[in-house]
Amino acid sequence: MNDEVTDLRARNKQATREAISRAALRLALEHGPNGLALVRVNDIAAAAGVSPRTYNNYFSSRAEAICAFQADQSKRAGQALRSRPADEPLNQAVIEAVVELYTNPEPDRAGLRMIMSTPELEGEALKAFTMAEGPLAEAIAARTGTDPGRDLFPAVTAAAVVGAVRVAGRHWLESGATDSFATVLRRALSYVLERHD
């Protein structure tokens, strides 16, 4: 019974976090190019159906709230790789794990464009994406039997993968690409991982 209660609490907390994040992004987008500066905490809380105090329990800034989805994705990067078949080559496993993680669902172009074009949001998004490095490096080390304390390979590979995700996002937005984000991301990751099996 305690596990069920704990799971329910965790799901409720995550649902509240996601509702606040979605409301923050939606309100910022509605206010246009300078939307972040125009959105107030009280507005975000009301739109999410929570109190301002609840909002403050989850987020310390509007930028953090807006980029919460990216942060949550990044925290799951190691688990995404660990869930791939053990006999899958490392390059393929990393590509498939990362593509699934960051494209299901496909990013919202308008939201991602706002994040990438607003300095405060871009900085928060960079922090969010960087959260993937540690868990991803640990999963790479476990998969390759390397010691992350002695071998640079897991950490360097994880950092390169995270950089590829960020560059793919920018390219997808700026190039007028008609390809899906999954296609662009897969191509970017192949440049980083094509020589590693």
C-alpha positions in Angstrom: 0.0 0.0 0.0 2.8 2.5 0.8 4.4 2.0 -2.6 1.1 2.8 -4.3 0.7 5.9 -2.2 4.2 7.0 -2.9 3.7 6.4 -6.7 0.4 8.3 -6.6 2.1 11.2 -4.9 5.0 11.2 -7.3 2.6 11.1 -10.3 0.5 14.0 -8.8 3.6 16.1 -8.2 4.8 15.4 -11.8 1.4 16.3 -13.1 1.4 19.6 -11.2 4.9 20.4 -12.4 3.9 19.7 -16.0 0.7 21.8 -15.7 2.7 24.8 -14.3 5.3 24.4 -17.0 2.7 24.2 -19.8 0.9 27.2 -18.5 4.1 29.3 -18.2 5.1 28.5 -21.8 1.6 29.1 -23.2 1.2 32.5 -21.4 4.7 33.6 -22.6 3.9 32.6 -26.2 0.6 34.5 -26.0 2.4 37.7 -25.0 4.7 37.6 -28.0 8.4 38.2 -28.4 8.9 39.7 -25.0 6.4 37.3 -23.4 8.7 36.1 -20.6 9.0 39.6 -19.1 5.2 40.1 -19.3 4.1 36.9 -17.5 3.6 37.1 -13.8 3.8 34.2 -11.3 0.2 34.8 -10.2 -0.9 34.5 -13.9 1.0 31.2 -14.3 -0.4 29.8 -11.1 -4.0 30.8 -12.0 -3.6 29.3 -15.5 -2.2 26.0 -14.0 -5.0 25.9 -11.3 -2.5 26.2 -8.4 -1.7 28.8 -5.8 1.4 31.1 -6.2 2.8 29.3 -3.1 2.5 25.9 -4.9 4.2 27.5 -8.0 7.1 28.6 -5.8 7.4 25.1 -4.3 8.2 23.8 -7.8 10.1 26.6 -9.5 12.4 29.4 -8.6 11.9 31.4 -11.8 9.6 31.7 -14.8 12.5 30.5 -17.0 12.9 27.4 -15.0 9.2 26.7 -15.2 9.1 27.1 -19.0 12.2 24.8 -19.5 11.0 22.2 -17.0 10.0 19.8 -19.8 13.5 19.8 -21.2 15.0 19.3 -17.7 12.7 16.4 -17.1 13.6 14.8 -20.4 17.3 15.2 -19.7 17.0 13.6 -16.3 15.7 10.4 -18.1 18.6 10.2 -20.6 20.6 7.5 -18.7 17.5 5.4 -18.2 16.6 5.7 -21.9 19.9 4.3 -22.9 19.8 1.6 -20.2 16.4 0.4 -21.6 17.9 -0.3 -25.0 18.8 -4.0 -25.9 22.1 -5.0 -24.4 23.4 -6.5 -27.6 22.7 -3.3 -29.6 25.9 -1.5 -30.7 26.6 1.6 -28.6 26.2 4.1 -31.4 22.8 2.7 -32.4 21.6 2.4 -28.8 22.5 6.0 -28.0 20.9 7.3 -31.2 17.7 5.4 -30.7 17.5 6.3 -27.0 18.1 10.0 -27.6 15.8 10.3 -30.6 13.0 8.6 -28.7 13.6 10.7 -25.6 13.7 14.1 -27.3 11.1 13.5 -30.1 8.3 11.8 -28.4 6.4 14.1 -28.5 8.0 16.2 -31.2 9.0 19.6 -29.8 6.6 22.5 -30.2 8.3 24.8 -32.8 6.9 28.0 -31.4 7.8 27.1 -27.8 11.3 25.9 -28.8 11.8 29.0 -30.9 10.9 31.2 -27.9 13.3 29.3 -25.7 16.2 29.5 -28.2 15.7 33.2 -28.9 15.2 34.5 -25.4 18.6 34.8 -23.6 17.2 34.0 -20.1 15.3 31.0 -21.5 18.2 29.8 -23.6 20.5 29.8 -20.6 17.9 27.8 -18.6 17.5 25.3 -21.5 21.2 24.9 -21.7 21.2 24.0 -18.0 18.3 21.6 -18.6 20.1 19.8 -21.5 23.3 19.6 -19.5 21.5 17.6 -16.9 21.6 14.7 -19.3 25.3 14.5 -19.3 25.9 12.8 -15.9 23.2 10.1 -16.3 24.1 9.5 -19.9 27.8 9.2 -19.1 27.0 6.6 -16.3 24.8 4.6 -18.7 27.5 4.7 -21.4 30.1 3.6 -18.8 27.9 0.7 -17.7 27.3 -0.4 -21.2 31.0 -0.2 -22.3 32.4 -1.5 -19.0 34.5 1.6 -18.6 35.3 3.4 -15.4 34.0 7.0 -15.7 36.5 8.1 -13.0 39.4 7.0 -15.1 38.2 7.0 -18.7 37.1 10.2 -20.5 35.1 8.3 -23.1 31.7 8.2 -21.3 31.7 11.8 -20.3 33.0 13.2 -23.6 30.6 11.1 -25.5 27.7 12.2 -23.3 28.7 15.9 -23.7 28.9 15.5 -27.4 25.5 13.9 -27.6 23.9 16.7 -25.5 25.6 19.2 -27.8 24.2 17.5 -30.8 20.7 17.7 -29.4 21.0 21.4 -28.9 22.6 22.0 -32.3 19.9 19.9 -34.0 17.2 21.9 -32.3 18.7 25.2 -33.5 19.1 23.8 -37.0 15.6 22.5 -37.1 14.3 26.0 -36.2 16.6 28.2 -38.2 17.0 26.3 -41.5 13.4 26.2 -42.4 13.8 22.5 -42.5 10.7 20.5 -43.5 12.2 17.3 -42.0 10.9 16.1 -38.7 13.0 16.9 -35.6 13.6 13.2 -35.3 15.3 13.2 -38.8 17.4 16.2 -38.0 18.4 14.9 -34.6 19.3 11.4 -36.0 21.5 13.1 -38.6 23.2 15.3 -35.9 23.8 12.3 -33.6 25.3 10.3 -36.5 28.1 12.9 -36.8 29.0 12.4 -33.2 28.6 8.6 -33.0 29.3 7.1 -36.4 32.8 5.9 -35.5 31.9 4.3 -32.2 30.5 0.7 -32.0 
